[in-house]
Amino acid sequence: MNLRRRLRRYVPRSRWTKLGIGLAIALALLLGAELALRTAGVRPSYTGREALGWRMTPNLVDDAFRAPGGQPFAVRTNSDGLRTGHGREREPGARRAMVLGDSTVFGWGVDDGGSVADGLEIALDHGAPTEVINAGQPGYSSWQAAALYLDLAEAYAPDAVVFFLPQHDRNRVPVSDREALEGADGALARARVWLATQSRLFEFARAYLLALPERQVVLPHERAAASRVDRVSDSDRTHAFTLVLDDAEKRGARVFFALLPHQAELSGNPGPPNPQEAWARNFGRDTAFIDARDACASIGIAALLPGDPGHLTADANHMAGAHVAGALASAMGW
């Protein structure tokens, strides 16, 4: 018997058997590559954000920060990590509003007294005393802002709540904020989340084969493959704010959505319509939309911090706050 006939005894003839052996070999190679990358210290695509629960350090006293443009600014926070001089107990007879959002609401780059919340309080503080709680937090999405409100609503009991919708909602990420907290919905989403959080081979392919940016967060205009999703989708935002509205109605509070001016509007080139505006106007229930994007039109790009066009100067923040105050006072009868 020649060598060829002898080998045929050990070579499977069924195509299904051959396919099974091929798949087993491929799986072994993939597992080997995964183990090798783990041994080499490659991290997964998504490492989590501590359940998205970050907040500024409580009880800061004139702590020095530095904006990207180099300008220093001082920050004070209360016992809840909020950039406000007000605590949980309100002054007797005072009206109280709470504003939530990202670093633009927080007042990144300006000293205490220069935020949108400060401008809003100055404009509202007539007749009856008014307290505005600045609950803006750097890097927040609307999902996080909604969660923060639900955490603080009972303690601060605001009469009016203004959510400045963050630009961060439109960032493209491997795992959305809702998925990070509640888990993925659907088989494909669960597979994507598992790969992003567990597989080093997926990260290797993402970084070197798909040539996506290394950052977890990708801006909307940058290239993003199917492995990325919006940080907060319209449906996720609706889910979060339905919980907010249920809570606010129970407490007798009024909820408003708002947009602040950004670089595009101030430079006279706003581009395509902001999808968050359409969402806010269509949300319904007992909500209103406050458009503050034209609040600083008279000064244009001078409203932007030098070297940090993502944030507003103190003067521009006060102009935006005064613009919001007019709409809020009219709706609330203040």
N, C-alpha and C positions, 0 to 999 in steps of 0.2 A: 504494500500500500504506500503510495507516494505521500509526500508531505502535505500537498493540497487536500487530499482526501482526509488525512488525519486532522487537519485544522477544521474542516467542515463539521466534524463531530462536536466541536466546542463553540462554533459560531451559531447563534440563534437564527432560525429561518423565518419566524413570525415577525411581521412588520411591527406589531404591537409590542412584542418583546424587545425589539430593537429600539423602538421609541422610548420604552420605559427605561432601558439601560442608558440611553442618551440623556434623558431628563435627569436621571440619578447622577450622572457624571457632571452635568451642568449645575445641578443643585450643590454638589460637593465643591465645585469650583467657586460658586458664589459664596458658600459658607466659609470656605478657606480665605477668600478675599475679604469677607466681613471680619473674620477673626484677625487677619493680618492688619487691617486698618485700625481695629480697636487696640491691638498691641502697639501700633505706631502712635497712638494717642489722638487719632482723629475724633473730633467731637461731632455729635449729630447736628442736623440743620437747625433744629429748634431746641433750645435748652430751658425754655420756660421763663416766666417773669414773676416768680414767687406768687403764683395765683393772681397776678395782676393787681396785687393789693398794696403797691408802694404808695407812700405818702411822704410829704416833707417832714423832717425831724421836728417833733414838738418842742416848744419853748425856746426857739432860737431868739437871741437878743442881738440885733444888729450884726448878724453874721455876714461876713464879706463873701460875695460871689463875683464871678467875672463873666461877662457876656462874650460871645464869640468875637465881637469887634474889639475887645480889650477893655471896655469900660467897666469899672467895678461898681457894684451896687450892694446895698445893705438890706437884709431881710430879717423880719421878726415873725415868729409864728406863735399861735396860742397852744394850749395843751392838747389840742386835737391835730396839730400840724397844719393849721389853716393860717393863711397870711392875712390876719385881721386882728384888730385890737379888741374885738368883741368876744366875749365868752359865751357859754351856754345860757347863762341867765341874762335876760334882756332888761333894759331899763323900763320901769313902769310906764305904761302909756305909749311906748315906742312902737312904731311900725317896723317890720323886719322883712328884708328881702335876702335871698341867697343866690349867688351867681356861681355857676360851675362851668368848667371847660378845661382847656389845656394851658400851656405856658403863656399864651397871649392874655388869658384872663388872670392868671397868676401875677402877671406883670414882670416877666423875665426881662432883665436889663435895666430896670428902673428902681429907684429907692422906694421905701415904704411911703405911701401917700400918693404914688404916681400910677396906680393901677386903674383899670376900667371900673372896678368896684369902688374905688375912692372917688372917681369922677361921678359915678352914679349916686353915691351917698351925698356928695356936696350938692348936686342938683335936686335931690329929693328932700333934703333936710330943711323943710320950711313948714310952718304951721305946727305939725306934730313932729317930734324927734324921729329920725329914721336911722336904722342900723342896717348896713349892707354887709353880709358875711361873704368874704372872698374864699370860696372853696375850690378855686382853680388849682390844678396840679400839673406840673410840667410833664409832658409826654402822654397825657390822658387821652383816651378815646371817649366817645359818647357812652359806650358800654360801661367803662370805668366810672364816668361821671354819674351815671344813673345808679350804679352800685354804691358810690360814695353818698349820694343823696339818701338812699334807703338806709344807710348806716347812721346818718346824722339827723334825719328828719325829726325824730322824736325829741332829741336833745335840744335842737335849735328852733324847732317849731316856726319856720318862716311863713309869712303870709303870702309871699310871692316867690317863685323860683324861676330863674332865668338860666336856661341851658344854652351856652354859646357852643354851637356844633363844631367840634374840632376837625381840622384838616387831617388829623391822624387816622380818621375812619377810612380814608381812601388809600392808605398805605397797603401795599401788597406783601403778604406775609405767608410763611408756610402753614401756620396754625392761627385761626381767627381767635379773637378774644373770647367769644362764646365757647368755642371748642376747647380752649385752654381751661375753662372753668367747668363746663358741663359735659364735655365729651362730644365726639363727632356724631352727626346724624346721617345715616346712610352708609352703605358698604364702601363706596368709593372714597367718601370723606374719611371713614375710619382707616382705610388703607393708607391714604395720604398722611394722616396724622401719625399713624404708627411709623411709617417710613421716616417722616420728619423728626420724630422724637427718639427713635430707636436705632435706625440703620445708618451705619457709617458709610456703607457702600452707596447709599442714596446721596449722602452729602458729597462724596467724592464725585459722583456723576453730575450732581448739581453744580459743583464748583468748577470742575475741569472739562466736562463734556457739554453741559448746557451753557456754560460761560455766563451765568447770572452773577449779579453783584454779590460780594461776600456778606453784605449786611443782611440781617434778618428782615429789615424793613426796606421795601422798594417803593420809590415814588411812582405815582400813576403813569407819568410820561415815560418812565424807564421800561426797558424790556422785562417782561415777566411771563414765565411759562405757566402751564396748567398746574404746576406744583405750588403756585401761589394763589391766595384768595384775598379778598378785601378784609382788612382787619375788622371792620364792622360793616356788614351788608345792610341794606335797607330793611330786610326782614328781621335781622338780629336787632337792629335799632328799634324797630317797632315792638318787638318782644320786650326789650328792656324798658321802654318808656310806657308801655301798657302797665307794667308793674308800678312805675313811678306815678302815673295818673291815678291808678287805684288807690295808692297811698295818699296822694295829695287831696283827692276828693274826700277821703275819710277824715282828713285833718282840716278841711276847709281852706286849703291853699290853692292858689292859681298858678298854673305852669305856662311858661313862655319859652319859645325857641328863638334863637337869634344868631345872626352871622356878623362877625367883625370884619373890617377891611383888611385885606392882605396885599401883598406886593403887586399881584396882577391888577387888582382894581385901582390901586394908587398910581400905577405907572400908565394907566389909560389903556391897558391891553388885557381886559378881563378874560378873554378866550371863551371857550364853550360855557354854557350855563352850569352853575354849580348844582349837581344832583341832590345835594342836601337841602337846597331851597325847595325843590319840588316835593321832596319827602316831607319837610316840615309843614308846608302849606296844605298837604293832603292828609296829614295825620288825623285831623279832626278832633272830636271830643272838645273838652273845654280848654283849648290851647289857642295861642295866638303867635304869629310870627313877627319878629322885630328885625327889620333889615337896617343894620348900622353901617353897611359897606360904603355909603356916601358921606358918612359923618366927617371924614377928613378930606373931602374932595378939594376943599379950598387951599389946602397946603400940599396935596399930592404926595410925592415921594419923600418930602421933608418930614412926613409922619413916621418914617421908618428909622430905626436905630442905625447909626453909622456902623458899617461893617456887619450888621446883623439884620438883614431885610425881612426876616421872618417875624420880627416883633416891633411894637410901636413905642414911640417916645412917650414920656409922661404927659406932655401936652396933648398928643394925639389920643392917648388913653382917656384923658378927661373929656375931650371932645366926643369920643364915642360913648362914654358913660352918660354925658348930658343928653345925647341923642336918644339913648335907650330910656333915660329917665322920662322924657316927654311921652313916649308911647306907654311906658309902664304906669305913670301917674294917671293918664287918661283912662286906661283900662281898669285900674284899681280904684279910681276915684280919690286919689291922694292929692 
